[in-house]
Amino acid sequence: MTLARFLVAATDRQLLNVVPHIDRAEDMLQVGFHAELDSVADRFEVVLSQLPDDRIRAMLQSAHEQDRFIEAFTFMQFLSDKTLGRVADATAGMSDEVLTHMVESVHRENAWAELLPVAEVMSPPNWQRMFDLPVWDAEKLTALGRAAEALGRGDDLLELIVEAGKSLE
């Protein structure tokens, strides 16, 4: 809780100096979960753009273990495309179990709008890997397609969804 308040007052340099001393990925997530998002939105970019991929994966693993993917996706809206791409590809590099749980969580919470920006910036092989998971069914693909349409997310994304749906037939 204290570190969440620190996000507002700290300079970028101070923030980046503190992050290596936060040993547990769970603690990193908790800082984000307790931060006042409207006050510290830019701070997520500062931290995540500098985090090594293994720390990002550890945070994602922690989100999986705590069943808090949806909360973790809340941070993603504040990231630049470059940083979001790194996070998205780190996400796609997780185990099938973690990715399946993520898709199930998104479906359970109807949080497709939160997943779409992450999925859109994945590299093509990682995007395909996501859709090759056996978790996808017609209901999930329909929900994802509707969210993409509602958000005006481009024809390319819808085309990928349709292609993934064909593999279910």
C-alpha positions in Angstrom: 0.0 0.0 0.0 2.8 2.4 0.9 4.6 1.7 -2.4 1.4 2.4 -4.3 1.3 5.9 -2.8 5.0 6.3 -3.6 4.2 6.0 -7.3 2.6 9.5 -7.2 5.5 11.3 -5.5 8.6 9.5 -6.9 10.6 10.7 -9.8 11.2 8.2 -12.7 14.8 7.7 -11.4 13.6 7.0 -7.8 11.0 4.6 -9.0 13.4 2.7 -11.2 15.9 2.5 -8.3 13.2 1.0 -6.0 11.8 -1.6 -8.4 14.8 -4.0 -8.3 14.3 -4.2 -4.5 10.8 -5.5 -4.8 11.7 -9.2 -4.9 8.3 -10.9 -5.3 6.2 -10.6 -8.4 3.1 -10.7 -6.2 4.3 -7.5 -4.5 4.8 -5.8 -7.8 1.2 -6.6 -8.8 -0.1 -5.5 -5.4 1.5 -2.1 -5.9 -0.4 -1.7 -9.2 -3.6 -3.0 -7.7 -3.6 -0.4 -4.9 -2.4 2.5 -7.0 -4.8 5.4 -7.8 -4.9 4.7 -11.6 -5.9 8.2 -12.6 -2.9 9.7 -10.7 -0.2 7.2 -11.8 -1.2 6.0 -15.2 2.2 7.1 -16.7 4.1 5.3 -14.0 3.2 1.9 -15.4 5.0 2.7 -18.6 8.0 3.9 -16.7 8.3 0.7 -14.8 7.2 -1.9 -17.4 9.2 -0.4 -20.2 12.4 -1.1 -18.2 11.5 -4.4 -16.6 13.3 -7.5 -18.0 11.1 -10.0 -19.7 11.6 -12.6 -16.9 10.1 -10.1 -14.3 7.2 -9.5 -16.6 6.6 -13.2 -16.9 6.9 -13.6 -13.1 4.2 -10.9 -12.7 1.9 -12.7 -15.2 2.5 -16.0 -13.4 1.5 -14.3 -10.2 -1.6 -12.9 -11.8 -2.4 -16.5 -12.9 -1.8 -17.9 -9.4 -4.0 -15.3 -7.8 -6.7 -15.4 -10.6 -6.2 -11.7 -11.2 -5.6 -11.5 -14.9 -8.4 -9.0 -15.4 -7.0 -6.6 -12.8 -3.5 -7.0 -14.4 -5.0 -6.1 -17.8 -6.2 -2.8 -16.4 -2.6 -1.6 -16.4 -2.2 -2.4 -20.1 -4.3 0.5 -21.3 -1.6 2.9 -20.0 1.3 1.4 -21.9 2.9 2.5 -25.2 2.5 0.1 -28.1 6.1 -0.9 -27.8 5.9 -1.8 -24.1 2.5 -3.4 -24.6 4.0 -5.5 -27.4 6.7 -6.7 -25.0 4.2 -7.6 -22.4 1.9 -9.3 -24.9 4.7 -11.4 -26.3 5.8 -12.3 -22.8 2.2 -13.3 -22.1 2.1 -15.5 -25.2 5.3 -17.1 -24.0 3.6 -18.5 -20.9 2.6 -22.1 -20.5 -0.6 -23.4 -22.1 -2.1 -23.7 -18.6 -1.5 -20.0 -17.9 -2.9 -18.9 -21.3 -5.9 -21.1 -21.0 -6.7 -19.7 -17.6 -6.3 -16.2 -19.0 -8.8 -16.9 -21.8 -11.2 -18.5 -19.3 -10.9 -15.5 -16.9 -11.5 -13.1 -19.7 -14.6 -15.0 -20.8 -15.9 -15.4 -17.3 -15.6 -11.7 -16.6 -16.6 -10.6 -20.2 -13.3 -8.7 -20.4 -12.7 -9.2 -24.1 -12.2 -5.4 -24.5 -9.2 -5.7 -22.1 -7.7 -8.6 -23.9 -8.0 -7.2 -27.4 -5.3 -4.5 -27.2 -2.9 -7.1 -25.8 -3.7 -9.7 -28.5 -3.5 -7.1 -31.2 0.1 -6.2 -30.6 1.3 -9.8 -30.2 3.7 -11.0 -32.9 1.8 -13.2 -35.5 3.3 -16.5 -34.3 2.2 -15.6 -30.7 -1.2 -14.6 -31.9 -1.6 -17.9 -33.7 -0.3 -19.8 -30.6 -3.1 -18.2 -28.5 -5.7 -19.3 -31.0 -4.3 -22.8 -31.2 -5.1 -23.4 -27.6 -8.0 -25.9 -27.2 -9.8 -23.5 -24.9 -11.4 -21.7 -27.8 -15.0 -22.5 -28.7 -17.7 -20.8 -30.8 -19.0 -18.9 -27.8 -15.6 -17.4 -26.9 -14.8 -16.5 -30.5 -18.2 -14.9 -30.9 -17.7 -12.8 -27.8 -14.2 -11.8 -29.0 -15.6 -10.9 -32.4 -18.4 -8.8 -30.9 -15.9 -7.0 -28.7 -13.7 -6.3 -31.6 -16.6 -4.9 -33.7 -17.8 -2.8 -30.8 -14.4 -1.3 -30.3 -13.8 -0.6 -34.0 -10.7 -2.8 -33.9 -9.9 -3.3 -37.6 -10.6 -5.9 -40.2 -7.3 -7.7 -39.7 -8.3 -8.6 -36.1 -11.7 -9.9 -37.2 -10.1 -11.8 -40.1 -7.8 -13.6 -37.6 -10.8 -14.4 -35.4 -12.6 -15.9 -38.4 -9.6 -17.9 -39.4 -9.2 -19.3 -35.9 -12.9 -20.1 -35.9 -12.5 -22.2 -39.0 -10.1 -24.5 -37.2 -12.9 -25.4 -34.8 -15.1 -26.7 -37.5 
